[in-house]
Amino acid sequence: MAHGLTRAEAPESARLNRDTASDARIPIDTHVHLWDRSVVPQTWIDPDSMPAINREFSGTDLTAQLREVGVTRAVVVQSDRTLVENDFLLDEALEAHEVVGVVGWVDLRGGADGVRLQLDDLARRPGASKLVGIRHPVHIDEDERWLSRDDVAAGLAELGTRGLSFDLVIRPWQLEQAARLARRVPGTTFVLDHLGKPPLSTGELETWHSGLRQLAALPNVAAKISGLTIEDDWGDWSQSAVARAIDPALELFGPSRLMFGSDWPLVRLTRGGYRDWIDAYRSATASLSPAEQRQIDVGTADRVYGMRGVGA
């Protein structure tokens, strides 16, 4: 691997055990969610299968959780396709010192002019200075050609002129489309959430790996090591399975284009929750040098989201 020792070469002493991993502070978690269902219903939450997240999550809740696991700052990411959620997230960001960035939502189908108007409106809202990016849940969009739309490409180009990135939340079969889109819009930085959702429980990673390689070949694409324990079997994941996703990402993107995220509070659905996810991340990256680890822990987020020094 280009980044240093391979997994087989890493000495056993470099593998962090549970106690040391949980105590190792992480400067910034680039992927958390907040919601108030009186503002946005979040109808995707199934109370029967998701009891651990079947409640409201505020900035106060986030602050308590970050302090418990030793994370200093966080970027809050949208979870619903509504403009009203932007107001809620920006308000929470104003109240919670730990929230240093918000990835909101606008309708990118409006093209350059439509996106410009939406962003102008957002810029007048309290807390707008914390807006660092935009996301659209492409993985659940009814339009399977969303990534190929000309109006979306034009809207994404407008994000780039504003210094805003675009978070990509997609499934493995969409990675190739996403690569074509990122190639069309070189002036905008794309951030691949959850490493493109590799199907770790099945082990059928060929489509995912091929698409990941295409995206990683583009200099305007970064990726988040996040959400890997959530997509499939919530209670039955292993560190070795997580490593099967992180190892290729390290090789293809390198530490300077990767960042850490938890997908809290959804990570509460999984065995061990937030702490075990941190342990898995630390174990999978244990062979990196301190400088390389620092890149994933905070350097990439600082650069991509324009938050110099926020995690210091």
C-alpha positions in Angstrom: 0.0 0.0 0.0 1.3 3.4 -0.9 0.5 4.9 2.6 2.9 2.7 4.5 2.8 -0.7 6.1 0.2 -3.2 4.9 -2.2 -4.8 7.3 -0.1 -8.0 7.4 3.1 -6.0 8.0 1.7 -3.8 10.8 3.2 -5.0 14.1 0.7 -6.4 16.7 1.7 -3.6 19.0 0.4 -1.1 16.6 -3.2 -2.5 16.9 -5.1 -0.4 19.3 -7.0 -2.3 22.0 -10.4 -1.2 23.2 -9.1 0.9 26.1 -6.5 2.9 24.2 -8.6 3.3 21.1 -11.5 4.7 23.1 -9.2 7.2 24.9 -7.6 8.5 21.6 -9.3 11.8 21.0 -10.6 12.5 17.5 -10.6 16.2 16.5 -13.7 16.2 14.3 -16.5 13.9 13.4 -17.6 14.9 9.9 -20.9 13.0 9.8 -23.6 13.4 12.5 -27.3 14.1 12.3 -29.8 16.0 14.4 -33.6 16.1 14.1 -36.7 17.3 15.7 -39.7 15.4 14.2 -42.1 18.3 15.1 -40.1 20.3 12.5 -39.3 17.5 10.0 -41.1 14.1 10.5 -38.2 11.8 9.5 -40.7 9.2 8.3 -37.9 6.8 7.5 -37.4 5.9 11.2 -39.1 2.6 11.9 -39.9 2.6 15.7 -40.0 -1.2 15.8 -36.6 -1.9 14.2 -34.9 1.4 15.2 -35.9 2.0 18.8 -32.4 3.4 19.6 -33.0 6.4 17.4 -36.8 6.7 17.8 -36.6 10.1 19.5 -35.4 13.6 19.0 -31.6 14.4 18.8 -30.6 18.0 19.6 -27.3 19.9 19.7 -27.3 19.4 23.5 -27.5 15.6 23.0 -24.7 15.7 20.5 -22.5 17.7 22.8 -23.0 15.2 25.6 -22.2 12.3 23.2 -19.1 13.9 21.8 -17.7 14.6 25.3 -18.4 11.0 26.3 -16.4 9.4 23.4 -13.6 12.0 23.2 -14.5 13.8 20.0 -13.9 17.6 19.9 -16.0 19.0 17.0 -18.6 17.8 14.5 -20.2 18.5 11.1 -24.0 18.1 11.0 -25.4 16.6 7.8 -29.0 16.9 6.5 -31.3 13.9 6.7 -34.4 15.2 4.8 -35.1 16.8 1.5 -36.6 20.0 2.8 -35.4 23.6 3.1 -37.0 23.9 6.5 -34.5 21.4 7.9 -31.7 23.9 7.0 -33.1 26.4 9.4 -33.3 23.8 12.2 -29.7 22.6 11.6 -28.3 26.1 11.4 -30.2 27.1 14.6 -28.8 24.1 16.4 -25.3 24.9 15.1 -25.5 28.4 16.6 -26.4 26.9 20.0 -23.8 24.1 20.0 -20.2 25.2 20.1 -19.1 21.8 19.0 -20.9 22.1 15.7 -18.4 23.7 13.3 -20.2 23.0 10.0 -23.5 22.2 8.5 -24.1 20.2 5.3 -27.6 21.3 4.2 -29.9 20.7 1.3 -31.1 22.6 -1.8 -33.0 21.4 -4.8 -30.1 21.1 -7.3 -32.6 20.4 -10.2 -33.1 24.2 -10.3 -29.9 24.5 -12.2 -27.4 27.4 -11.7 -30.1 30.1 -11.3 -32.4 28.1 -9.0 -29.5 27.0 -6.8 -28.2 30.6 -6.7 -31.5 31.9 -5.4 -31.7 29.1 -2.8 -28.2 29.8 -1.6 -28.8 33.5 -1.5 -31.8 32.9 0.8 -29.7 30.6 3.0 -27.0 33.2 3.3 -29.5 35.5 5.0 -30.3 33.0 7.7 -28.8 33.1 11.2 -25.9 30.6 11.4 -25.3 30.7 7.6 -21.6 31.1 8.2 -21.5 27.5 9.3 -22.9 26.2 6.0 -20.0 24.2 4.5 -21.7 22.0 1.9 -24.9 20.5 0.4 -26.2 17.0 0.2 -28.9 15.2 -1.6 -30.0 11.6 -0.7 -29.3 10.2 -4.2 -29.5 6.7 -2.9 -33.3 7.0 -2.3 -34.2 9.4 -5.1 -36.9 8.1 -7.3 -35.1 9.4 -10.4 -32.4 6.8 -11.2 -30.9 9.3 -13.7 -30.5 12.1 -11.1 -26.7 12.0 -11.3 -26.9 12.4 -15.1 -29.2 15.4 -15.2 -27.8 18.6 -16.9 -29.7 20.9 -14.4 -28.1 19.0 -11.5 -24.6 19.4 -13.0 -25.3 23.1 -13.4 -26.5 23.4 -9.9 -23.4 21.6 -8.6 -21.2 24.0 -10.5 -22.8 26.8 -8.7 -21.9 25.2 -5.4 -18.3 25.3 -6.4 -18.4 29.0 -7.2 -19.7 29.5 -3.6 -16.9 27.4 -2.1 -19.4 24.7 -1.0 -18.8 21.0 -1.4 -21.3 18.3 -2.3 -21.8 15.2 -0.2 -22.6 12.1 -2.2 -24.7 9.5 -0.5 -25.1 6.7 -3.1 -25.1 2.9 -3.5 -22.4 0.9 -5.2 -24.2 0.7 -8.5 -24.3 4.5 -8.6 -20.6 5.1 -8.2 -19.8 5.0 -11.9 -22.5 7.6 -12.6 -21.1 9.7 -9.8 -17.7 9.6 -11.3 -19.0 10.8 -14.6 -20.8 13.7 -12.8 -17.7 14.7 -10.8 -15.7 14.7 -14.0 -18.3 17.1 -15.5 -18.0 19.5 -12.6 -14.3 19.8 -11.8 -14.6 23.0 -9.9 -16.8 21.5 -7.1 -15.4 19.2 -4.4 -17.4 15.9 -4.0 -17.4 14.0 -0.7 -18.4 10.4 -0.9 -20.3 9.5 2.3 -19.8 6.1 3.9 -17.3 5.1 1.3 -20.2 4.4 -1.1 -21.9 1.9 1.1 -20.0 -1.3 0.5 -22.1 -4.4 1.1 -19.8 -5.8 3.8 -22.3 -8.5 5.0 -22.4 -10.2 1.6 -18.7 -9.7 0.7 -19.8 -9.0 -2.9 -17.5 -6.0 -3.3 -16.5 -6.1 -7.0 -19.0 -3.4 -8.2 -18.2 -1.2 -5.2 -14.5 -1.5 -5.7 -14.6 -0.8 -9.4 -16.7 2.3 -8.8 -14.6 3.5 -5.9 -11.5 3.3 -8.1 -13.2 5.5 -10.8 -14.2 8.1 -8.2 -10.8 8.1 -6.5 -9.1 8.8 -9.8 -10.6 12.3 -9.8 -8.8 15.0 -7.8 -12.0 16.7 -6.8 -13.3 13.8 -4.8 -12.8 13.0 -1.1 -14.4 10.3 1.0 -15.7 9.7 4.5 -14.8 6.6 6.5 -18.3 6.5 8.1 -21.4 4.5 8.4 -19.8 1.2 7.5 -21.4 -0.8 10.3 -24.9 0.5 9.7 -25.9 -0.5 6.2 -26.2 -4.3 6.6 -26.4 -6.4 9.8 -26.5 -3.9 12.7 -25.6 -6.4 15.4 -23.2 -8.6 13.5 -20.3 -6.7 12.1 -16.6 -7.2 12.7 -13.4 -5.2 12.5 -12.1 -7.4 9.8 -15.1 -6.7 7.6 -14.7 -2.9 8.2 -11.0 -3.2 7.2 -12.1 -4.8 3.9 -13.6 -1.4 3.1 -11.1 0.9 4.7 -8.0 -0.8 3.2 -9.0 -0.2 -0.5 -10.0 3.4 0.4 -6.6 4.1 1.9 -4.9 2.7 -1.1 -7.1 4.5 -3.7 -7.6 7.9 -2.0 -4.7 8.1 0.5 -5.1 9.7 3.9 -5.1 13.3 2.5 -8.5 12.7 0.9 -10.2 10.7 3.6 -12.0 11.9 6.8 -13.6 10.3 9.8 -17.3 10.2 10.5 -19.6 8.2 12.8 -23.1 8.6 11.3 -24.3 9.3 14.8 -27.0 8.8 16.1 -27.6 5.9 13.6 -24.5 4.3 14.9 -26.5 3.7 18.1 -28.3 1.0 16.1 -25.2 -1.1 15.9 -23.4 -3.4 18.3 -21.1 -1.3 20.5 -22.4 2.0 19.1 -20.1 5.0 18.8 -17.2 3.7 20.9 -16.9 0.4 19.0 -16.9 2.3 15.7 -14.1 4.5 16.9 -12.2 1.4 17.9 -12.7 -0.3 14.5 -11.6 2.9 12.7 -8.5 3.2 14.9 -7.6 -0.5 14.4 -8.0 -0.3 10.6 -5.7 2.8 10.4 -3.2 1.7 13.0 -0.4 1.2 10.5 -0.5 4.9 9.4 2.1 7.4 10.5 1.0 10.1 13.0 1.0 12.6 10.1 -1.2 10.4 7.9 -3.5 9.7 10.8 -3.8 13.4 11.4 -4.8 13.9 7.8 -7.9 11.6 8.2 -8.6 12.8 11.8 -8.8 16.5 10.8 -6.7 17.7 7.9 -9.0 16.6 5.1 -12.0 18.0 6.8 -10.2 21.3 7.4 -9.4 21.6 3.7 -12.6 20.2 2.1 -15.0 22.0 4.4 -12.9 25.2 4.8 -12.6 25.0 8.6 -9.0 25.7 9.2 -7.9 24.7 12.7 -11.4 24.0 14.0 -10.4 20.6 15.4 -7.2 21.7 17.2 
